[in-house]
Amino acid sequence: MIEEVRELCRCFVNIAAATLLLEGRPQPFFLNLCRTAENWRRLLLHLERRKLQPPPASWGLIPLAGVVATGQWELARQVAERMTTTWQKDSGEYAAEFAWTSALAGLVLHATRGEDPTPRIQELARVSKEECWPTLTQALVDKDTPTFLSAFSDALSHHEARTEKLARGFTQREDHFGAHRYLWFEGLALLRLAHQRGLDVPNERYRYCPPLAQVPMTESYQGDWVTRLGDAASGTP
């Protein structure tokens, strides 16, 4: 069941990327990212109500980052607060993957309900190989624009190096990698968080973060195109 919902979310992400990159339509892009997040939220709620183990936190990184990129904060909060705060080492999840996803969820909860993200940021600083990631998160908490912009530039460089390496390889499934070839969903989420926190981010073009993906979401997501998982529907926002 978890893998089926995960695949459904990948499909919505692919549709979102296609409508933005091929058709130049940001509103369907945002709507499909909301559909991704809502399906992931329903899965987490379904498992929570049955006291079943949730999937690794990092499996929900793109659903979370995607909805943050839309600026739909209530849905983002509901996804973030249901993601596991425990590293599932036996699942194959890397410690740094878990810590980064947990930190991003912590930023959402900090922005939406004032929860202190310090323990999550400290864990990220402990396991991250690159200093830019904990620096980014702390800069958002501190509303430190110069530090955020410098760390964002470093993070973008790391993302570009990884993305181009994957693009040159032959092991990536196109349906898993295609949406990420030209879009950096985490970067878009960070930029949206920066604006939400009131940072003075210049109107600059960043690779993998096209301007069309940063416009306001003006259409309302109505909770459509969702899988039915028991009584999870009763928890829709």
Buried (B, 14 or more C-beta within 10 A) or exposed (E): EBEEBBEBBBBBBBBBBBBBBEEEBBBBBBBBBBBBBBBBBBBBBBBBBEEEEBBBBBBBBBBBBBBBBBBBBEBBBBBBBBBBBEBBEEEEBEBBBBBBBBBBBBBBBBBBEEBEBEEBBEBBBEBBEEEBBBBBBBBBBEEBBEBBBBBBEBBBEEBEEEBEEEEEEEEBEEEEBBBBBBBBBBBBBBBBBBEBBEBEBEEEEBEBBBEEBBEEBEEEBEBEBBBEBEEBBEBBE
